[in-house]
Amino acid sequence: MISNQILQNTLDGLKGITRVDFSVMDTEGKVVASTFEDAEKYSESAEDFAESQAESQVLSGAQFFKVCGDDQIEYILVACGDSDDVFTIGRIAAFQVTGLLAAYKERYDKDNFIKNLLLDNLLLVDIYNRAKKLHIEATAKRVVFVIETKYEKDVNALEIMRELYSANVNDFITAVDEKNIILVKELGEEEGYPEMEKAALTLLDMLNAEAMSSVHIAYGTIVSEIKDVSRSFKEARMALDVGKIFYEGQNIVGYNSLGIGRLIYQLPMPLCKMFIKEIFDGKSPDDFDEETLTTINKFFENSLNVSETSRQLFIHRNTLVYRLDKLEKATNLDLRKFDDAITFKIALMVVKYMKYMESIEF
């Protein structure tokens, strides 16, 4: 249904052009929008007119018109005055509101379709039938972005996104929960993942600046069939979670660049616990002191380079070697050896994943 404010703006614009007062009422005679104050005086006449068979009628010195959608009466438009000129102007106004109603119904129907498509609530045959009915291309390239805002029901961020993508009728902005905004974006033939990263950066900068909202953005893989849009959506949601766990400093994460984090995210918890017990013998990296953890992280950052790590930590090379030797005694893993370093790195990521899963369960 059209918002009352949109109807009011439309009537104000029509009055500004024609100098005729208008009112829009529902089928029970309740005033929805009006350009004059005492529109209620036509309420009873509007209710009677709604039950009649006439499409237009002169009642109480005004022209009444029915505004229909999907073969049923949605509104009664009243144009003040009973002259032929007012009748013509009233018909034009009724046509305008009817067109507005049709546009909003189509937008609502498309939004409903996209939501059900994302949530896998449609049969395969229904997807293609409804897409055809709504004039949505079934074989276009698309990708799904998930934008998580800092605050629930961030209306400001949602409106900014709608304005940003309003020019392209093939892009869809919707929401399936309280905190995430979904963008289903249609791509050109030559567009790929580099363009997706640029689009995400533009969106991030826009929302941070205009909506004053800290956001995280994730996107799935590019699909070429409308039936696969839900898969891109699931991938984007997974990318959002994996980004929070393993890539805390990144506000934009693509499913195609998750790396080993994607594998760990799909491991069952019992297997993770078994792996950690095997590597750390019942201990946890949390048991290590801050100095040891800093040394480990810096060593990995510098690709296992002892000289560069000691330089950045402002310690002697022998001191770093001593710390690594001490860690080896505690874990039986020598981080200077590639295989042991890989095992330790994966173990740290598994512990992060376990902590995250425990935090969302409680």
N, C-alpha and C positions, 0 to 999 in steps of 0.2 A: 504494500500500500504506500502511496505517496505521503511523504511527511506533510504535516499541516503548514510548516514553514515554507516548503516549496510551493504549495498551493497558494499561500498568501502572497509570496513574491510574484507568482504568475498573474494573479488577479490585480495586484498593484501595477504591474507592467501594462496589462491590458487597459486598465483605467487611464493610465498616463497617456496611452495612444488614442483611445476612443472617447474619453471623458464620460464614460458610462460606468455606473456603479454595478458591482457584481457580488454575488455570494455563492458559496458552494456549501451544500448541505448533504448529510447522509440520507438514506431512505426513510429514516424515522424523523426527519425534520431538524436534526441537531446541526447547528452551524459549525462548519469545519474551518472556513476561512471567509473573510468578507472585507469589502472596502468601505463599508458604512456601518454605523453603530447599532441601529435597531433592526438588524437582519432577522431577528427572532419573529418579527411580525409575519414573516412569510413561512414560518415553520409548519403550521397546520396545512396551508395550501400545498407545500412541498410534499408532505406526507400523503395527502390525497392524490396528488399528481403521480407520485411513485406507484400507486396502485392502479392507475388508469392505463389504458391501452395506447394513449397518445404519446408521440415522441417529443412533441413540443406543444405548449399551450399558453394562453394568456390568462393569468389569474391575478386578482387583486392589483391590477394595474402594472403587472410585470410579466416578462417573458420567462417561461420555465422550459428547461431542456434536460433530457436524460443523457447522462454520461455512462456508457456501458463498457464492460470488459468481459470477455469470455461469455458472451450472450446473457449477461445478467447486469442489472442496474447497480452501479457503484456509487454514483453521486447524482445530485440534482443541482444544475446550474441555474441561478436566477440572475437575469439582466433587468435592471430597473428601467421601466418605461414600456409602453405598449405600441409604439410606432413601428412602421415597417423597417426603418433604419436600425432601431434597437433589435428587431428580430434578426436582421442580417448580421449585426455585430455579435449578437448572442450565439448564433450558429457558428460563427468563426471561433468565438471563445470556447464553446463546447467542443469543437473539433480540436482546439489546442489542448484542452484538458484531457480529451480522449487519447490523443497522441502521447501526452505525458504519462498517462496511466499505462498505456501499452509498453512504453519504454521501460518504466519501472517494473512492470510485471516480467518483462523479458530479462531484465537484470536480476530480479529475484529468482526466476527460474534457472538462470545460468549459475547463479551463486549456489543454489540448492544442488544443482547437478554436479558442480565442481566439488562441493563438500562430500557428497555421497561417493563421488569418484575417488577422492583421496582416501576415504575411509573404507573402501572396498564394499560398499553397500549395494552395488549394482551388478546384475548379471551381465555377461559379455554381450549378449544380444541387445540388452537395454542400453548399454553404453553407446553403441553405434546408432541405435534408433533415436535416442534422445539427442545425441550430438548433431545428427542430421536435422532434426526438428528445430533445434536451437541455432542452427547455422554455424556450428563449431567444426572446424576442419579436423578430420579424424587422423590424418597422416602427417601432420606438421611436426617439426622438431620442437621439443619442449624440455624444460628443466624446472624443477621445483626448488624454490628457496624457502627456508624456514627462518624467520626472524624472531628471536626471543627478546622481548623487552624487559626492562628492569622491573616495571610495575605491571600488575595485572590490569586488564582492560584499558590499555594505553590507547585511548581514542585519538589522541593527538598524533601519535606515530602512525596509526591506521589511516587517518585522513591525509597525512603527508604522502604516504605511499600511494593512495588512490589518486591524488593530484599528480604525482610524479608519473604514473603510468596510465593516466586517463586518456591520453592521446592514442594509445594503441588498444583497440577494442578486442584484440586477440590475447591480451594479458589479463589475468584474473587475480584479484586480491580478495582474500577471504580469511576466516579464522575458524579453527575447529576446537579451540580451547581458550582459556582465560588469558594465557600469557604469550602465545605464539601467533604471529601473523604469517600467512602463507601467500607466496607469490608463485603462480604458475605462469612462467614466461615462455612465449613463443620465440623461436630463434630463426634467423635467416639461414640460408643454405651454407654460407661461408663461416658462420659463427661457431665457435667451439669453446673449450674450457678457458683459454686466455681471456676471451670476452666475458665469460661468466665471472671471472675474478675481478675484472674491471667494473662490471655492473654491481658486484657485491661491495666493492670499495666506494663507489659512488653512493650507493644506498646507505652505507655505514656513515660516511661523512655527512650526508644530508640529515639523517636521523639524529646524529650526535649534535649537529649544529642547530637544526630547526626545532626538533622535538625535545631537545635537552634531555635525551634519554640514552643511557648506555645500553647498547644492544650487542647480541651475538648473532652472526649469520652463518648458516650452513646450507649447502646445496647438494643435490643428488647427481646422478649421472644423466646425461642427455638421452632422451627417448624419442622415438620417431612414430610411435603409435599411441593414440589417446588411452588405450587400455593399460599402458605401462606407466602412466602418470603416477598411479598409486605407489608403484615400486620406487620411483624417483623420490616421492615424498617420504617413504620409509627410510630410504638411504640418507636423506637430508636430516631426518630426526636422529638417526644413529650417529651421523657425523657431528651433530650438535652435542650429543652426550660424550662421544669419544673425545671431542675437542676440549670439553670441560675437564676430563680426566687427565689426558696426556699432553694437551697443548694449551695450558692455562694462559699463556701470553698472547694467544691468537684470537682475534675477534671474528675472523672469517676462516671457515674450514670447509673444504670440499671433500665429498665422499671418495673421489678418485685419488686423493692424496693422504689418506689416513695411515697407510703403511701398516706396520705391525700392530698398531693400536686397534685396528679393525679386527684382527685375529683374536687378540686378547679379550676384547669386548664380548666375543661370542663364546668364550670358554665357560663351562659350568663351574659354579663355585666349589663343589667338592674337588674337582680336578685342580683348581687354583690352590686350594689349601694343601693338597697332597704335594704339589710342586714346591711350594714355599717351605714346607716341612722338610722336604728332601734337600733343598739347597741350604737352608739356614738352620737345619736341625732343631726346629721348634722355636727358633728366635725370630726376630723381625728387624728390618732395617731401622725401625723406630728405636731399637735398643742401642744403636750406635750414637755416640756423642756428636754434637754439632760440628766439631772440628773434622771428624771422620767423614760425615755426610758432605760437608763443603769440599773436602779433598776429592771425594768420589765424583761429585757432580762436575767439578772443574776439570778433573782428569778426562771425563767423557767429553766435555765441551771441547777439549783440545786434542781429540782423536788419539788418546792414550800417549800423548807426547810428554815425557817426563820433564824435559828441559823447559818447555813452554809453560807447563802447569806450575812448576816450582817458581818460575819468574812471575807469573800472574798472582800466585799466592804469597809472594814476597818471602819465600823460605828457601833454604839451601836445598840443593838437589838431594843430598844425603838424608835430609829430614823427610822429604817426600818418599824416598825409598824406604825409610824406616816405617812410615805410616802404612805404606802398601804391604810391607812385610808383616806388620802387625795385623792388618786386615786379612791377609792370607792365612795366618794362624787361626784366626777366629772363624773363617768360613771355608777354608781349603780352596779358595779361589784366588788366583794371581791375576790381578787386573792388567798386568803387563802382557799377558798372553791373550790373544784374540778370542779364542774359544771361551775362556773363563770370563773375559770382559762381556761377551755377548750374553752368556748365561746370567751374569750379575745384572746387566742392564734389563733383560727381560724380567728377571725376578723383581726388580724395583717397580717396573710397570705393572706387573701382576698385583703387587701390594697396593699400588695406587687404585687399581680397578676394584680390588676387594674392599678398600676403605670407602670408595664411592658407592658401591652397592649396599654396603652396610648403612651408610648415611641416608640413603633414600628409602630404606626399609623401615626406619624409625622416625 
